[in-house]
């Protein structure tokens, strides 16, 4: 399963939770800095104390967020002491109490969190001042607490989603395995049971059932492969490797493809088989691209001399593709390479994914933040300015919420409108509000590339500072205005980024599950071809031999029939292996079976043991042996076969290779793919002095 996680999937799976923790840590750091700077303008000892206490609050929270440790009672007591000391003795904003209240809510101490919230307006009123200032400070504390709780739950949900992605993939594989097993048991399994219970006097009926079972198994193998293009790409890579051709593959589509995959699989198979048949190719490139519902497959090679020569082999594939509304182009490129390009329209667009729970939570947090900020903004205006200020704030909030969805083609105009509206207080109210400019900075970070967004956000912050200085703000208010811009932008960016991280993890988990299902289908298709198909083919050979001997040598016919029944039982075991419910193959029984099948066909067999291959490689070597024996029986006139087992694999040599050796088929491609998983290689070709040699080599340690 580890191999299913490619670079992109693995990177998202590992970095997603880590990035979420970093984002939350950055937001908490920004809030802590903002609150610590409210002590600017106080005597130096108080300012130093404020920074130290806020730093302690931040470090206490970061220990929980970044290290993933739960809150202890001692940790909460330390947090409470630091927060109240900072607010009461160092003049830090009451908003810092929100960090304490949020921690209490996260741990389920609602009564204590309620007490902290109730104390916020009391503490805010101690220095005196207007009621609006007390309300503003209390709202800040409540908003901070809501943000802290929401961010903590977002991180926990992202952690959980990341942790369960592998379980979801395994569940998808198991579901596919059960589906394949049920279908095969209803068709092939019943046929094998009938053959295993057959009598010699009903040999013809048993052979008919065996042929039907073999046809069904082959059809099921083709169907499993055709549901996706990935298995055919894997087989093509193995086929090219076995022919000594350098293969470069770039996959840009999403599996499974259904009928479109089946059509393109035919094109790929024909194109690659022709590349191997030509015998002059050194390099072949296979690429797929999926764009706007159109799936395109391109196969390039440097071994075709003329366009007509390369196109002739594709006539059958072209007809099938065009009948389905697709297109196929083939011809020489300016650089002399031959290109086969097949395109087919996907039957329908994939439905849009439902928003994750984490996204909904992030949007709710952002909406709550905007609502509180709007109320805080309205507290700063005079009653006569409300008719202008209220619609302006609502419109600004609506634009901000719009960025939680895909931007769309009006993104530029909406962003420009937000920029204009964010600077309106400078023109209309003559007050440099930091909140609208902070929202603008957050929008820039969300919508634009980092190399553009960060300089623009810095420019917005500088503009806020220049405007505040021009208006004549004192130093504490000036600093607060300037710092609130990047902090507000960071909060907006953090919420949207966490929502996107959750979506990326969901998509990565779905992609991992799809990839796992594709690999399971490929495994089942390979096993149907390499295990069950070969056993059924050998079973038919035994049965045909028994029928031919029935009149001339009844005793031997009965023995061959008994061997046929035994192979039917073995095929039932292979069927369980296809469904993933059987023990793995062992090489020794496969060697005995290969000798028996070949000798039954009148072929002399020499078995030589020069060593013992790694135990973990025995299943794949057993499959290689089956493929070799089946090919000898089908495609050669061999009289002698030599099988040599060594420490690093096995070799099968026969003396009956035809004069013209045809390119290896999908079976050899399957074997090359299997061996690659064990760091091995497959070599198939004419043997020195005549005949045909197939060599499978493996390494002692399986490749990770």
C-alpha positions in Angstrom: 0.0 0.0 0.0 2.9 2.4 0.6 3.8 2.3 -3.0 0.3 3.6 -3.9 1.1 6.9 -2.3 2.9 8.8 -5.0 4.9 12.0 -4.4 1.9 14.3 -4.5 -0.4 12.2 -2.4 2.3 11.4 0.2 3.3 15.0 0.4 -0.2 16.2 1.1 -0.8 13.4 3.5 2.3 14.2 5.6 2.5 18.0 5.2 -1.3 18.7 5.5 -1.6 18.3 9.3 1.9 19.9 9.8 0.8 22.9 7.7 -2.4 23.2 9.7 -0.5 23.3 13.0 1.9 26.0 11.6 -1.0 28.1 10.3 -2.8 28.0 13.7 0.5 28.7 15.5 1.0 31.8 13.2 -2.5 33.1 13.9 -2.0 32.7 17.7 1.3 34.4 17.5 -0.2 37.3 15.5 -3.0 37.8 18.1 -0.5 37.6 21.0 1.8 40.2 19.4 -1.2 42.5 18.7 -2.3 42.3 22.3 1.2 42.8 23.6 1.6 45.9 21.6 -1.3 47.6 23.4 1.3 48.2 26.2 3.2 50.5 23.8 3.6 53.9 25.4 3.7 52.6 29.0 6.8 52.8 31.1 9.5 50.5 30.0 9.2 48.0 32.9 5.5 47.5 32.2 6.1 47.2 28.4 8.8 44.5 29.0 6.5 42.7 31.5 3.6 42.8 28.9 5.8 41.2 26.2 7.1 38.6 28.6 3.6 37.6 29.8 2.1 37.5 26.3 5.1 35.4 25.2 4.3 33.0 28.0 0.7 32.7 27.0 1.7 32.1 23.4 4.3 29.5 24.3 1.8 27.7 26.5 -0.7 27.5 23.6 2.0 26.6 21.0 3.0 23.7 23.2 -0.5 22.4 22.9 -1.0 23.2 19.2 2.3 22.3 17.6 3.3 19.4 19.9 -0.2 17.9 19.9 -0.3 17.6 23.7 -3.5 17.7 25.7 -4.2 20.4 28.2 -3.4 19.5 31.8 -4.8 21.2 34.8 -1.4 22.7 35.7 -1.1 24.0 32.1 -4.5 25.8 32.4 -3.5 27.3 35.8 -0.3 28.6 34.3 -2.2 30.0 31.3 -4.7 31.7 33.6 -2.0 33.3 35.8 -0.1 34.6 32.8 -3.2 36.0 31.0 -4.7 37.8 34.0 -1.3 39.1 35.1 -0.7 40.5 31.6 -4.1 42.2 31.5 -4.3 43.5 35.1 -0.7 44.5 35.8 0.9 45.2 32.3 -2.0 46.9 30.5 -2.4 44.3 27.9 -5.7 44.2 25.9 -8.6 42.2 27.5 -8.7 40.3 24.2 -5.8 38.1 25.6 -8.4 36.5 28.0 -10.0 35.0 24.9 -7.0 32.7 24.6 -7.6 31.4 28.1 -11.4 31.1 27.6 -10.8 29.2 24.4 -8.5 26.7 26.1 -11.1 26.1 28.8 -13.8 25.4 26.2 -11.5 23.0 24.3 -11.0 21.0 27.5 -14.8 21.0 28.3 -14.6 23.4 31.3 -17.6 25.5 30.2 -18.3 27.0 33.6 -14.7 28.3 33.9 -14.8 29.6 30.3 -18.1 31.4 31.2 -16.5 33.0 34.2 -13.6 34.3 32.1 -16.0 35.7 29.5 -18.0 37.4 32.3 -14.8 38.9 33.8 -13.7 40.5 30.5 -16.0 43.5 30.7 -15.3 44.0 34.4 -11.5 44.0 33.7 -12.0 46.3 30.7 -13.9 48.8 32.8 -11.3 49.0 35.6 -9.1 51.7 33.9 -12.3 53.8 33.2 -13.3 55.2 29.9 -16.4 55.2 27.7 -18.8 52.3 27.5 -18.0 51.7 23.8 -14.4 51.0 24.7 -15.5 48.4 27.3 -17.9 46.8 24.8 -15.2 46.8 22.1 -12.7 45.1 24.4 -15.2 42.5 25.5 -16.1 41.7 21.9 -12.4 41.3 21.2 -12.1 38.7 24.0 -15.2 36.8 22.8 -14.0 36.8 19.2 -10.6 35.6 20.3 -12.1 32.8 22.3 -14.3 31.7 19.4 -11.4 31.8 17.0 -9.2 29.7 19.4 -11.9 27.1 19.8 -12.7 26.9 16.1 -9.0 26.7 15.1 -8.3 24.0 17.7 -11.2 21.9 16.3 -10.2 22.5 12.7 -6.7 21.2 13.5 -8.1 18.2 15.3 -10.4 17.5 12.4 -7.6 17.8 9.8 -5.4 15.5 11.9 -8.2 12.9 12.1 -8.8 13.2 8.3 -5.2 12.7 7.6 -4.9 9.7 10.0 -7.9 7.9 8.4 -7.0 8.3 4.7 -5.1 5.0 4.7 -8.0 3.2 6.4 -10.4 4.6 3.7 -8.1 3.3 1.0 -7.9 -0.1 2.5 -11.7 -0.2 2.9 -12.1 0.7 -0.8 -9.7 -2.1 -1.7 -11.6 -4.6 0.4 -14.9 -3.5 -1.1 -13.5 -4.0 -4.6 -12.0 -7.4 -3.6 -15.3 -8.6 -2.3 -17.1 -7.4 -5.5 -14.6 -9.2 -7.8 -14.8 -12.4 -5.6 -18.6 -12.4 -5.7 -18.7 -12.0 -9.5 -16.0 -14.7 -10.1 -17.6 -17.1 -7.7 -21.0 -16.9 -9.5 -19.4 -17.6 -12.8 -16.0 -19.3 -12.8 -16.3 -20.8 -9.3 -19.4 -22.8 -10.1 -17.8 -24.1 -13.3 -14.7 -25.3 -11.5 -16.9 -27.0 -8.9 -18.7 -28.8 -11.7 -15.4 -29.9 -13.3 -14.0 -31.1 -9.9 -17.0 -33.3 -9.4 -17.1 -34.7 -13.0 -16.8 -38.4 -13.9 -14.7 -39.9 -16.7 -17.8 -40.9 -18.6 -18.8 -37.2 -18.8 -15.4 -35.9 -20.0 -16.9 -34.0 -22.9 -19.2 -32.1 -20.7 -16.4 -31.3 -18.2 -14.3 -30.0 -21.0 -17.1 -27.7 -22.3 -17.5 -26.3 -18.8 -13.7 -25.8 -18.5 -13.6 -24.0 -21.8 -16.5 -21.8 -20.7 -14.8 -21.1 -17.4 -11.5 -20.1 -19.2 -13.4 -17.8 -21.5 -15.2 -16.2 -18.6 -11.9 -15.7 -16.7 -10.2 -14.1 -19.7 -13.2 -11.9 -20.3 -13.2 -10.8 -16.6 -9.5 -10.1 -16.8 -10.1 -7.9 -19.9 -13.0 -6.1 -18.1 -11.0 -5.4 -15.0 -8.1 -4.0 -17.1 -10.5 -1.9 -19.3 -12.1 -0.1 -16.3 -8.9 1.9 -16.0 -6.1 3.0 -18.3 -3.5 2.6 -15.6 -3.2 -1.2 -15.8 -2.5 -1.0 -19.5 0.1 1.7 -19.0 1.8 -0.6 -16.4 1.7 -3.5 -18.9 3.0 -1.3 -21.6 5.9 -0.1 -19.4 6.8 -3.7 -18.7 6.5 -4.7 -22.3 8.8 -2.0 -23.4 11.3 -2.8 -20.7 11.4 -6.5 -21.7 12.2 -5.4 -25.2 15.1 -3.1 -24.0 13.3 0.1 -24.9 13.6 3.1 -22.6 10.1 4.1 -21.5 9.1 7.5 -20.1 5.5 7.7 -18.7 3.7 10.9 -17.6 0.1 10.3 -16.3 -2.2 13.3 -16.1 -5.6 11.7 -15.8 -7.8 10.6 -12.9 -8.9 7.0 -12.6 -11.2 5.1 -13.1 -12.2 6.0 -16.7 -14.7 3.4 -17.6 -15.4 3.1 -21.3 -13.0 5.8 -22.2 -10.2 3.9 -20.5 -11.1 0.8 -22.5 -10.9 2.6 -25.8 -7.6 4.2 -25.1 -6.2 0.9 -23.7 -6.8 -0.6 -27.2 -4.9 2.2 -28.8 -2.1 2.0 -26.3 -1.8 -1.7 -26.7 -1.7 -1.6 -30.5 0.7 1.3 -30.5 3.2 -0.2 -28.0 3.0 -3.7 -29.6 3.8 -2.1 -33.0 6.7 -0.2 -31.4 8.2 -3.5 -30.1 7.5 -5.3 -33.4 9.4 -2.7 -35.4 12.5 -3.5 -33.4 14.3 -0.2 -34.0 12.9 1.9 -31.2 15.3 3.1 -28.5 12.9 5.4 -26.6 9.1 5.6 -26.2 7.1 8.3 -24.4 3.6 7.7 -23.1 1.6 10.6 -21.8 -2.0 11.2 -20.8 -3.8 14.6 -20.3 -7.3 15.2 -19.0 -8.7 18.7 -19.7 -12.3 20.0 -19.9 -13.8 16.5 -20.2 -11.4 15.5 -23.0 -9.0 12.6 -22.4 -5.9 12.6 -24.6 -3.3 9.8 -24.9 0.0 10.4 -26.7 2.6 7.7 -27.7 5.8 8.9 -29.2 8.7 6.7 -30.4 11.9 7.2 -32.4 11.8 3.9 -34.3 9.2 4.4 -37.1 10.7 5.3 -40.5 7.5 6.5 -42.4 4.1 7.8 -41.5 2.4 5.1 -43.5 4.4 2.4 -41.8 3.4 3.6 -38.3 -0.3 4.2 -39.1 -1.1 0.8 -40.7 -1.1 -1.0 -37.4 -3.6 1.3 -35.9 -6.5 0.9 -38.4 -8.5 -1.4 -36.1 -8.0 0.9 -33.1 -8.9 3.9 -35.2 -12.2 2.4 -36.2 -13.2 1.6 -32.7 -12.3 5.0 -31.4 -14.1 6.9 -34.2 -17.2 4.7 -33.7 -17.3 6.1 -30.1 -16.9 9.7 -31.2 -13.2 9.9 -30.5 -10.3 10.8 -32.8 -6.9 9.3 -33.6 -4.0 11.0 -35.3 -0.8 9.4 -36.3 2.2 10.8 -38.1 5.8 11.9 -38.1 6.7 15.0 -36.1 9.2 17.6 -37.3 12.0 16.0 -35.1 11.4 12.6 -36.8 9.6 10.9 -34.0 6.4 9.1 -34.7 3.3 10.4 -32.7 0.1 8.5 -32.0 -2.5 10.8 -30.4 -5.9 9.5 -29.4 -8.6 11.6 -27.8 -12.0 10.7 -26.5 -14.7 12.7 -24.7 -15.4 11.6 -21.2 -19.1 10.6 -20.9 -19.9 13.2 -18.1 -18.1 15.5 -15.8 -17.4 14.2 -12.4 -19.8 15.6 -9.7 -18.4 18.4 -7.6 -17.2 17.2 -4.2 -19.4 18.2 -1.3 -17.9 20.8 1.1 -16.1 19.2 4.0 -17.2 19.7 7.6 -13.9 21.5 8.2 -14.7 23.9 5.3 -18.1 24.6 6.8 -16.5 25.3 10.2 -13.9 27.6 8.7 -16.6 29.5 6.8 -18.6 29.8 10.0 -15.6 31.1 11.9 -14.9 33.6 9.2 -18.5 34.8 9.2 -18.5 35.1 13.0 -15.2 37.1 12.8 -16.7 39.4 10.2 -19.9 39.9 12.2 -17.9 40.9 15.3 -15.6 43.1 13.4 -18.6 44.9 11.9 -20.1 45.5 15.3 -16.7 46.8 16.6 -16.5 49.1 13.5 -20.0 50.5 14.1 -19.0 51.3 17.7 -16.4 53.8 16.3 -18.8 55.9 14.2 -21.3 58.5 15.0 -25.0 57.8 14.7 -25.3 60.1 11.7 -22.7 58.1 9.8 -24.6 54.7 10.2 -26.6 55.0 7.0 -23.3 55.0 5.1 -21.2 52.8 7.3 -23.6 49.9 7.8 -24.2 49.1 4.0 -20.5 49.6 3.4 -19.5 47.1 6.1 -22.1 44.5 5.0 -20.9 44.7 1.4 -17.3 44.4 2.5 -18.2 41.3 4.6 -20.1 39.8 1.6 -17.1 40.1 -0.7 -14.9 38.6 1.9 -17.2 35.6 2.3 -17.2 35.2 -1.5 -13.5 34.2 -1.4 -14.4 31.0 0.5 -15.7 29.7 -2.8 -13.8 29.3 -6.1 -13.0 32.9 -7.2 -14.6 32.7 -10.7 -14.1 35.1 -13.6 -15.2 38.2 -11.7 -12.3 37.8 -9.2 -10.4 40.8 -10.5 -13.3 43.2 -10.4 -14.4 42.1 -6.9 -10.9 42.4 -5.6 -10.6 45.9 -7.0 -14.0 46.8 -5.5 -12.8 45.5 -2.1 -9.6 47.5 -2.4 -11.5 50.7 -3.1 -14.0 50.1 -0.2 -11.2 49.3 2.2 -9.7 52.8 1.7 -13.1 54.5 2.0 -12.7 55.4 5.7 -9.6 57.4 4.8 -11.6 59.5 2.4 -15.1 59.6 3.9 -14.6 59.3 7.7 -11.1 60.6 7.8 -10.1 57.6 10.0 -7.6 54.9 9.0 -9.5 51.8 10.2 -7.1 48.9 10.3 -9.8 46.2 10.0 -10.9 46.7 6.4 -7.3 47.0 5.3 -6.6 43.8 7.2 -9.4 42.0 5.3 -7.9 43.3 2.1 -4.5 42.0 3.0 -6.1 38.6 3.8 -7.9 38.6 0.4 -4.6 39.3 -1.3 -2.9 36.4 0.5 -5.8 34.1 -0.4 -6.2 35.0 -4.1 -2.8 35.9 -5.4 0.5 34.0 -5.7 2.7 34.4 -2.6 5.4 36.3 -4.5 2.8 38.9 -5.4 0.5 38.8 -2.4 3.1 39.4 0.4 4.6 42.6 -1.1 1.1 43.9 -1.8 0.0 43.1 1.8 3.0 44.9 3.1 2.1 47.9 0.9 -1.4 47.9 2.4 0.1 47.8 5.9 2.4 50.7 5.1 -0.5 52.7 3.6 -2.5 52.1 6.9 0.5 53.4 8.9 1.0 56.4 6.7 -2.7 57.3 6.9 -2.7 56.9 10.7 0.3 59.2 11.0 -1.2 61.8 8.7 -4.4 61.9 10.8 -2.3 62.4 13.9 -2.8 59.1 15.9 -0.6 58.9 19.0 2.0 56.2 19.2 0.0 53.4 20.8 -2.9 53.8 18.5 -0.6 54.1 15.5 1.1 50.9 16.3 -2.2 49.1 17.0 -3.5 50.2 13.6 -0.5 49.1 11.7 -0.2 45.7 13.4 -3.9 45.0 13.2 -3.7 45.0 9.4 -1.3 41.9 9.0 -2.9 40.2 12.0 -6.4 40.5 10.5 -5.0 39.4 7.2 -3.3 36.4 8.8 -6.6 35.4 10.5 -8.5 35.5 7.2 -5.7 33.7 5.3 -5.4 31.1 8.1 -9.2 30.2 8.1 -9.3 29.9 4.3 -6.0 28.0 4.1 -7.2 25.5 6.8 -10.4 25.0 4.8 -8.4 24.3 1.7 -6.1 22.0 3.5 -9.1 20.0 4.6 -10.3 19.9 1.0 -6.9 18.8 -0.2 -6.7 16.0 2.3 -10.2 14.9 1.3 -9.2 14.9 -2.4 -5.9 13.2 -1.6 -7.8 10.5 0.4 -10.2 10.0 -2.5 -7.3 9.8 -5.0 -5.5 7.4 -2.8 -8.6 5.2 -2.6 -9.0 5.4 -6.4 -5.4 4.5 -6.9 -5.7 1.6 -4.5 -8.8 0.3 -6.3 -7.0 0.6 -9.6 -4.1 -1.4 -8.3 -6.4 -4.0 -6.9 -8.1 -4.4 -10.2 -4.7 -4.6 -11.9 -3.7 -7.3 -9.4 -6.9 -9.2 -9.9 -6.6 -9.0 -13.7 -3.0 -10.2 -13.5 -3.9 -13.1 -11.3 -6.8 -14.1 -13.6 -4.4 -14.2 -16.5 -1.3 -15.5 -14.8 -2.8 -17.9 -12.2 -6.3 -19.0 -13.0 -6.0 -18.6 -16.8 -2.9 -20.7 -16.9 -4.3 -23.4 -14.6 -7.5 -23.6 -16.7 -5.4 -23.9 -19.9 -3.3 -26.7 -18.4 -6.5 -28.4 -17.2 -7.8 -28.3 -20.8 -4.6 -29.9 -22.0 -5.0 -32.7 -19.5 -8.6 -33.2 -20.5 -7.9 -33.2 -24.2 -5.1 -35.8 -23.7 -7.4 -37.9 -21.6 -10.0 -37.9 -24.4 -7.5 -38.9 -27.0 -6.2 -41.8 -24.9 -9.7 -43.0 -23.9 -9.9 -45.7 -26.6 -6.2 -46.6 -26.9 -5.0 -46.5 -23.2 -7.9 -46.4 -20.7 -5.6 -46.6 -17.7 -3.6 -43.6 -18.7 -6.7 -41.7 -19.8 -8.1 -42.3 -16.3 -4.8 -41.0 -14.8 -4.9 -37.9 -17.0 -8.5 -37.3 -16.1 -7.6 -37.6 -12.4 -4.9 -35.0 -13.0 -7.6 -32.8 -14.7 -9.9 -33.0 -11.7 -6.9 -32.3 -9.4 -6.2 -29.2 -11.5 -9.8 -28.1 -11.1 -9.3 -28.2 -7.4 -6.1 -26.2 -7.7 -7.9 -23.7 -9.9 -10.4 -23.2 -7.1 -7.5 -22.3 -4.9 -6.3 -19.9 -7.6 -9.7 -18.3 -7.7 -9.4 -17.7 -4.0 -6.0 -16.1 -4.6 -7.5 -13.8 -7.2 -10.0 -12.7 -4.5 -7.1 -12.2 -2.1 -8.3 -14.9 0.3 -5.7 -17.6 -0.3 -2.1 -18.2 0.9 0.6 -17.2 -1.4 2.1 -19.4 -4.0 5.2 -21.6 -3.2 7.7 -22.4 -5.9 8.2 -26.1 -5.2 4.6 -27.2 -6.0 4.7 -25.0 -9.1 7.8 -26.8 -10.3 6.2 -30.2 -9.8 3.1 -28.9 -11.6 5.1 -27.5 -14.5 6.9 -30.8 -14.9 3.7 -32.8 -14.9 1.9 -30.5 -17.5 4.9 -30.5 -19.9 5.4 -34.3 -19.6 1.7 -34.8 -20.2 2.2 -33.0 -23.5 5.1 -35.2 -24.5 7.8 -32.8 -23.6 11.0 -33.9 -21.9 11.8 -31.8 -18.8 15.1 -31.2 -17.1 14.9 -29.6 -13.6 18.1 -28.2 -12.1 18.4 -26.6 -8.7 21.5 -24.4 -8.3 20.2 -22.6 -5.2 17.1 -21.3 -3.5 15.6 -17.9 -4.4 14.4 -15.5 -1.6 11.2 -16.9 -0.1 9.4 -13.6 -0.5 10.0 -13.9 -4.3 8.6 -17.4 -4.7 5.1 -16.3 -5.6 6.2 -14.1 -8.5 8.6 -16.8 -9.7 5.8 -19.3 -9.6 3.7 -17.0 -11.8 6.7 -16.6 -14.2 7.0 -20.3 -14.4 3.3 -20.7 -15.2 3.5 -18.1 -18.0 6.6 -19.8 -19.5 4.9 -23.2 -19.5 1.7 -21.9 -21.0 3.6 -20.0 -23.8 5.6 -23.2 -24.6 2.5 -25.2 -24.9 0.7 -22.6 -27.0 3.4 -21.1 -29.2 6.2 -23.6 -29.7 7.0 -27.1 -30.9 9.4 -27.9 -28.1 10.7 -31.4 -27.4 12.8 -30.5 -24.5 12.5 -27.8 -21.7 15.2 -27.0 -19.2 14.2 -25.3 -15.9 17.0 -24.0 -13.7 16.4 -22.5 -10.2 19.1 -20.3 -8.7 19.6 -18.0 -5.8 18.6 -15.0 -7.9 15.7 -16.4 -9.9 15.0 -19.0 -12.5 15.5 -19.7 -16.2 13.3 -21.6 -18.6 14.8 -22.7 -22.0 13.0 -24.6 -24.7 14.2 -25.9 -28.1 11.0 -25.3 -30.0 11.0 -21.5 -30.7 9.4 -20.7 -34.0 11.6 -19.2 -36.8 10.1 -15.8 -36.3 9.7 -14.8 -32.7 6.7 -12.5 -32.2 6.7 -9.6 -29.7 5.8 -10.6 -26.1 2.2 -10.1 -25.2 0.5 -8.7 -22.1 1.5 -11.7 -20.0 5.2 -10.8 -20.3 4.3 -7.2 -19.5 2.5 -8.4 -16.4 5.5 -10.4 -15.3 7.9 -7.6 -15.8 5.6 -5.4 -13.6 5.5 -8.0 -10.9 9.2 -8.6 -10.9 9.9 -4.8 -10.7 8.2 -4.8 -7.3 10.9 -7.2 -6.1 13.7 -5.2 -7.7 13.9 -7.8 -10.4 14.1 -8.0 -14.2 12.7 -10.2 -16.9 14.6 -11.1 -20.1 12.9 -13.1 -22.9 14.4 -13.8 -26.3 16.2 -16.3 -28.6 18.7 -18.5 -26.8 22.3 -19.0 -28.0 22.4 -22.0 -30.3 18.7 -21.9 -31.0 15.5 -22.2 -28.9 14.0 -19.6 -26.6 15.1 -18.5 -23.1 13.1 -16.7 -20.4 15.1 -15.5 -17.3 13.6 -13.9 -14.2 16.0 -12.4 -11.7 15.1 -11.0 -8.3 17.0 -9.4 -5.5 17.4 -10.6 -1.9 15.6 -7.6 -0.5 12.2 -6.6 -2.0 12.3 -3.1 -3.4 10.5 -0.5 -1.3 
